[in-house]
Amino acid sequence: MIFDPTPLSPAEEELRAEVRAWLADVLPDDFRPGLGLGSRHDPEFTRALAQRGWVGMSIPTEYGGAGASTVRRFVVIEELLAAGAPIAAHWIAERQTAPALLRFGTEEQRRWFLPRIAAGECWFSLGMSEPDAGSDLASVRTTATPVDGGWRVTGTKVWTTNAHLNHFAVVLCRTSPQGDGDRHAGLSQLIVDLGADGVQVSPIPLIDGEEHVNEVVLDGVFVPDERVLGEVGQGWAQVTAELAHERSGPDRYLSVLGLYRAFLAVHGRDPDAVRAAAIGRIGAQLWAIRQLSLAVARSLEQGEAPAVEASLVKDVGTTFEQQVVETLRDVAGGEIDPGGPTMFDRLLAECVLNAPTWTLRGGTTEVLRGIAAKALTRSAR
Ligand SMILES: Cc1cc2nc3c(=O)[nH]c(=O)nc-3n(C[C@H](O)[C@H](O)[C@H](O)COP(=O)(O)OP(=O)(O)OC[C@H]3O[C@@H](n4cnc5c(N)ncnc54)[C@H](O)[C@@H]3O)c2cc1C
């Protein structure tokens, strides 16, 4: 396991102060923070952020990015998530698609997509899960059949976050039949234009009334050869490499920071012993998990692929987030302010409804523990 202690340099701390000051300036005084990566999809905010050079920061300058290190990007996204800023429009494109294009994309794809991602103008969804393929992703049944000049894609994806608003989805599909041998073979990633003929996007309403996840039906959608991401048949290896970027970031422990701050605003001044203990415990755990996440960012920066460490950070981080909601709900007591619900009350209600999804999206806790257990058993042999 590589979890080296990772202090931030003075330049990285300066960047943090700059982002924090900008956010204080652009977010309104009565701003209600979003829950981390579940925040609002706000194209205007995304474009303003991009103008500062803070979208797609790790994209090299020749493709329109800032060529910044993984840790400088970490600092910026940590501040955005801590503020609950509306980052959903560019989130997947910049966290996941840009690194995948840099690693597996063709030169033509990089030149077309990366400058648009860095400008905050090109937004992506993840087309992995299906009605019968979630944890067991290798059982995807969406099929791409070769045709003249490209592929015809048919199948159904589910839980596709913001597919109704985004431009493209990277779709994991089967490009050759599953043989008797390796079930991970024969999978490929295709970049599907969500506005293309044959794409139908329908919302899946969530318990809080929000409609940001979707069912995406692909009915013979044509995808030209130039939109195959990476190598045909190598989809499984590519998706697994991507997951190190998806699992370990501050989005896995900062969904509750707004709630914690709102609690401190109401109860932080002169807390009783029970509340004081809860405040201290949450703060200490948050700081420890942050160090683990930062260590993974540093290791990605050094060109390593810390997939197991990333899985562990997601497990620890999202379990922590759920515990924070339960703890604060317990220690806050049930009283609603006579003046109406406070920011804390509103955020608590939102967190209670959303927290169950935190240990599911991006890989469930059981599956992450399975990955870590297998890797540890291998290394102990
Ligand atoms: C809010 C939200 C947004 C999402 N956004 C996207 C998106 O944009 N794109 C996308 O592709 N997907 C998305 N997902 C889907 C997410 O990745 C899946 O929900 C997740 O992979 C789990 O799959 P599943 O829901 O089919 O559950 P299942 O895989 O059916 O799992 C059900 C339960 O069984 C357990 N389980 C399964 N297999 C094992 C095993 N081998 N050992 C032990 N326990 C096991 C699981 O841990 C879980 O508790 C999103 C999900 C949520 C909740």
The ligand as an SDF file (V2000), in Angstrom:
LIG
                    3D

 53 58  0  0  0  0  0  0  0  0999 V2000
  -26.7300    8.3230   -7.5930 C   0  0  0  0  0  0  0  0  0  0  0  0
  -26.1220    7.3180   -8.5340 C   0  0  0  0  0  0  0  0  0  0  0  0
  -25.5340    7.7440   -9.7040 C   0  0  0  0  0  0  0  0  0  0  0  0
  -24.9930    6.8120  -10.5910 C   0  0  0  0  0  0  0  0  0  0  0  0
  -24.4590    7.2690  -11.7590 N   0  0  0  0  0  0  0  0  0  0  0  0
  -24.0030    6.3700  -12.6670 C   0  0  0  0  0  0  0  0  0  0  0  0
  -23.5360    6.8100  -13.9410 C   0  0  0  0  0  0  0  0  0  0  0  0
  -23.5160    8.0150  -14.2320 O   0  0  0  0  0  0  0  0  0  0  0  0
  -23.1410    5.8850  -14.8270 N   0  0  0  0  0  0  0  0  0  0  0  0
  -23.1370    4.5390  -14.5510 C   0  0  0  0  0  0  0  0  0  0  0  0
  -22.7340    3.7630  -15.4050 O   0  0  0  0  0  0  0  0  0  0  0  0
  -23.5670    4.0910  -13.3520 N   0  0  0  0  0  0  0  0  0  0  0  0
  -24.0210    4.9750  -12.4100 C   0  0  0  0  0  0  0  0  0  0  0  0
  -24.4900    4.5270  -11.1910 N   0  0  0  0  0  0  0  0  0  0  0  0
  -24.6110    3.0800  -10.9720 C   0  0  0  0  0  0  0  0  0  0  0  0
  -23.6660    2.5060   -9.9490 C   0  0  0  0  0  0  0  0  0  0  0  0
  -22.3760    2.4040  -10.4510 O   0  0  0  0  0  0  0  0  0  0  0  0
  -24.2700    1.1350   -9.5600 C   0  0  0  0  0  0  0  0  0  0  0  0
  -25.4190    1.4110   -8.7910 O   0  0  0  0  0  0  0  0  0  0  0  0
  -23.3120    0.2890   -8.7870 C   0  0  0  0  0  0  0  0  0  0  0  0
  -22.2610   -0.1610   -9.5860 O   0  0  0  0  0  0  0  0  0  0  0  0
  -24.0230   -0.9500   -8.1790 C   0  0  0  0  0  0  0  0  0  0  0  0
  -24.7160   -1.6570   -9.1430 O   0  0  0  0  0  0  0  0  0  0  0  0
  -26.2520   -2.0520   -8.9390 P   0  0  0  0  0  0  0  0  0  0  0  0
  -26.9980   -0.8230   -8.5510 O   0  0  0  0  0  0  0  0  0  0  0  0
  -26.7010   -2.7920  -10.1400 O   0  0  0  0  0  0  0  0  0  0  0  0
  -26.2800   -3.0080   -7.6660 O   0  0  0  0  0  0  0  0  0  0  0  0
  -25.9010   -4.5630   -7.6390 P   0  0  0  0  0  0  0  0  0  0  0  0
  -24.6200   -4.7830   -8.3630 O   0  0  0  0  0  0  0  0  0  0  0  0
  -27.0950   -5.3530   -8.0320 O   0  0  0  0  0  0  0  0  0  0  0  0
  -25.6210   -4.7650   -6.1000 O   0  0  0  0  0  0  0  0  0  0  0  0
  -26.6870   -4.9100   -5.1410 C   0  0  0  0  0  0  0  0  0  0  0  0
  -26.0690   -5.2340   -3.7890 C   0  0  0  0  0  0  0  0  0  0  0  0
  -25.3840   -6.5070   -3.8760 O   0  0  0  0  0  0  0  0  0  0  0  0
  -24.0290   -6.3590   -3.4360 C   0  0  0  0  0  0  0  0  0  0  0  0
  -23.1170   -7.1950   -4.2450 N   0  0  0  0  0  0  0  0  0  0  0  0
  -23.0870   -7.2870   -5.5960 C   0  0  0  0  0  0  0  0  0  0  0  0
  -22.1010   -8.1250   -5.9820 N   0  0  0  0  0  0  0  0  0  0  0  0
  -21.4920   -8.5510   -4.8520 C   0  0  0  0  0  0  0  0  0  0  0  0
  -20.3740   -9.4060   -4.5920 C   0  0  0  0  0  0  0  0  0  0  0  0
  -19.7060  -10.0060   -5.5820 N   0  0  0  0  0  0  0  0  0  0  0  0
  -20.0160   -9.6110   -3.3010 N   0  0  0  0  0  0  0  0  0  0  0  0
  -20.6880   -9.0100   -2.2870 C   0  0  0  0  0  0  0  0  0  0  0  0
  -21.7530   -8.1860   -2.4740 N   0  0  0  0  0  0  0  0  0  0  0  0
  -22.1410   -7.9640   -3.7260 C   0  0  0  0  0  0  0  0  0  0  0  0
  -23.6840   -4.8950   -3.6820 C   0  0  0  0  0  0  0  0  0  0  0  0
  -22.6290   -4.4580   -2.8560 O   0  0  0  0  0  0  0  0  0  0  0  0
  -25.0100   -4.1980   -3.3500 C   0  0  0  0  0  0  0  0  0  0  0  0
  -25.1230   -3.9790   -1.9750 O   0  0  0  0  0  0  0  0  0  0  0  0
  -25.0100    5.4360  -10.2830 C   0  0  0  0  0  0  0  0  0  0  0  0
  -25.6000    5.0020   -9.0870 C   0  0  0  0  0  0  0  0  0  0  0  0
  -26.1510    5.9130   -8.2160 C   0  0  0  0  0  0  0  0  0  0  0  0
  -26.7730    5.4030   -6.9620 C   0  0  0  0  0  0  0  0  0  0  0  0
  1  2  1  0
  2  3  1  0
  2 52  2  0
  3  4  2  0
  4  5  1  0
  4 50  1  0
  5  6  2  0
  6  7  1  0
  6 13  1  0
  7  8  2  0
  7  9  1  0
  9 10  1  0
 10 11  2  0
 10 12  1  0
 12 13  2  0
 13 14  1  0
 14 15  1  0
 14 50  1  0
 15 16  1  0
 16 17  1  0
 16 18  1  0
 18 19  1  0
 18 20  1  0
 20 21  1  0
 20 22  1  0
 22 23  1  0
 23 24  1  0
 24 25  2  0
 24 26  1  0
 24 27  1  0
 27 28  1  0
 28 29  2  0
 28 30  1  0
 28 31  1  0
 31 32  1  0
 32 33  1  0
 33 34  1  0
 33 48  1  0
 34 35  1  0
 35 36  1  0
 35 46  1  0
 36 37  1  0
 36 45  1  0
 37 38  2  0
 38 39  1  0
 39 40  1  0
 39 45  2  0
 40 41  1  0
 40 42  2  0
 42 43  1  0
 43 44  2  0
 44 45  1  0
 46 47  1  0
 46 48  1  0
 48 49  1  0
 50 51  2  0
 51 52  1  0
 52 53  1  0
M  END
$$$$
